[in-house]
Amino acid sequence: MAVEYPIYRKSLSEKSFYAVIAEDHCIEIQLVGSRRMRHDIHAHILPDRLFIQDLIDCAEGHYVAVSAEEFAAMAENS
């Protein structure tokens, strides 16, 4: 089954929001106190690829789908 990108996810703690751009690239917006930090993750090694696949699959209930608008609101000032 073909996956259409981008895909948006958040952690159950709502401290990290993700935009999966491709099977080997995602953007994380991490909430640290009142600050927002942006991390670009490029999967060059297997653990990173597995992490991105877990995001896509919402593995083991650790991540939930969110809308593009919710991700954009979190990414606004990062």
Stockholm file with secondary structure:
# STOCKHOLM 1.0

chainA/1-78         MAVEYPIYRKSLSEKSFYAVIAEDHCIEIQLVGSRRMRHDIHAHILPDRLFIQDLIDCAEGHYVAVSAEEFAAMAENS
#=GR chainA/1-78 SS CCCCSCEEEEETTSSEEEEEEETTEEEEEEEETTEEEEEEEECCSHHHHHHHHHHHHTGGGSEEECCHHHHHHHHTTC
#=GC SS_cons        CCCCSCEEEEETTSSEEEEEEETTEEEEEEEETTEEEEEEEECCSHHHHHHHHHHHHTGGGSEEECCHHHHHHHHTTC
//
